[in-house]
Amino acid sequence: DSGNLHGCPVAFLMGLDSHSYPPELQWVPKVLSSKKIAYIGLRDVDEGEKKILKDNGITAFSMYHIDRYGINQVVEMALKAIDP
């Protein structure tokens, strides 16, 4: 609902909201697990986006995390989350 398109390809590959796909795309399978994705450097995440991240168990690090821990540490944490 945010109007941002950057998350749409990922949501499509994860099969989120697949019941609303147009008929010509109903054949596309879910090919990406939410456990194998991590967002790094998020800013201005709206409440709807936060809910999607939480409900689907998607790892996410905001700019706060980068400022606090540094990019190297955040990348390490992200990699641990998606490949423990």
MOJOGI-V547390 format. One record per residue. N is the residue number from 1. RES is the residue in one small letter. PSI is psi in whole degrees, -180 to 180 (none if undefined). OMEGA is omega in whole degrees, -180 to 180 (999 if undefined). Layout:
n=N res=RES psi=PSI omega=OMEGA
n=N res=RES psi=PSI omega=OMEGA
//
This chain:
n=1 res=d psi=-7 omega=-177
n=2 res=s psi=-23 omega=-176
n=3 res=g psi=-6 omega=178
n=4 res=n psi=135 omega=-177
n=5 res=l psi=-12 omega=-174
n=6 res=h psi=-26 omega=179
n=7 res=g psi=-14 omega=-175
n=8 res=c psi=-45 omega=179
n=9 res=p psi=-39 omega=179
n=10 res=v psi=-45 omega=178
n=11 res=a psi=-40 omega=179
n=12 res=f psi=-47 omega=-179
n=13 res=l psi=-25 omega=178
n=14 res=m psi=-8 omega=179
n=15 res=g psi=17 omega=178
n=16 res=l psi=135 omega=178
n=17 res=d psi=33 omega=-175
n=18 res=s psi=-23 omega=179
n=19 res=h psi=-18 omega=-179
n=20 res=s psi=4 omega=178
n=21 res=y psi=146 omega=174
n=22 res=p psi=154 omega=-176
n=23 res=p psi=-38 omega=-177
n=24 res=e psi=-9 omega=178
n=25 res=l psi=5 omega=-179
n=26 res=q psi=-23 omega=-178
n=27 res=w psi=-18 omega=-174
n=28 res=v psi=122 omega=-178
n=29 res=p psi=161 omega=172
n=30 res=k psi=122 omega=-177
n=31 res=v psi=-1 omega=-178
n=32 res=l psi=126 omega=178
n=33 res=s psi=141 omega=178
n=34 res=s psi=-19 omega=179
n=35 res=k psi=-8 omega=-178
n=36 res=k psi=25 omega=179
n=37 res=i psi=142 omega=175
n=38 res=a psi=132 omega=175
n=39 res=y psi=137 omega=179
n=40 res=i psi=132 omega=175
n=41 res=g psi=27 omega=-179
n=42 res=l psi=144 omega=175
n=43 res=r psi=150 omega=173
n=44 res=d psi=50 omega=178
n=45 res=v psi=121 omega=-179
n=46 res=d psi=169 omega=-175
n=47 res=e psi=-39 omega=178
n=48 res=g psi=-41 omega=178
n=49 res=e psi=-41 omega=177
n=50 res=k psi=-41 omega=180
n=51 res=k psi=-43 omega=178
n=52 res=i psi=-45 omega=179
n=53 res=l psi=-48 omega=-178
n=54 res=k psi=-49 omega=-177
n=55 res=d psi=-29 omega=-177
n=56 res=n psi=4 omega=178
n=57 res=g psi=35 omega=-179
n=58 res=i psi=127 omega=178
n=59 res=t psi=134 omega=-179
n=60 res=a psi=137 omega=177
n=61 res=f psi=128 omega=-180
n=62 res=s psi=179 omega=175
n=63 res=m psi=-28 omega=175
n=64 res=y psi=-46 omega=-179
n=65 res=h psi=-41 omega=179
n=66 res=i psi=-44 omega=179
n=67 res=d psi=-37 omega=-177
n=68 res=r psi=-45 omega=-173
n=69 res=y psi=-17 omega=-175
n=70 res=g psi=152 omega=-175
n=71 res=i psi=-37 omega=-179
n=72 res=n psi=-46 omega=-180
n=73 res=q psi=-40 omega=-180
n=74 res=v psi=-42 omega=178
n=75 res=v psi=-42 omega=177
n=76 res=e psi=-44 omega=179
n=77 res=m psi=-41 omega=179
n=78 res=a psi=-44 omega=180
n=79 res=l psi=-39 omega=176
n=80 res=k psi=-37 omega=-179
n=81 res=a psi=-39 omega=-176
n=82 res=i psi=-15 omega=179
n=83 res=d psi=72 omega=-176
n=84 res=p psi=none omega=999
//
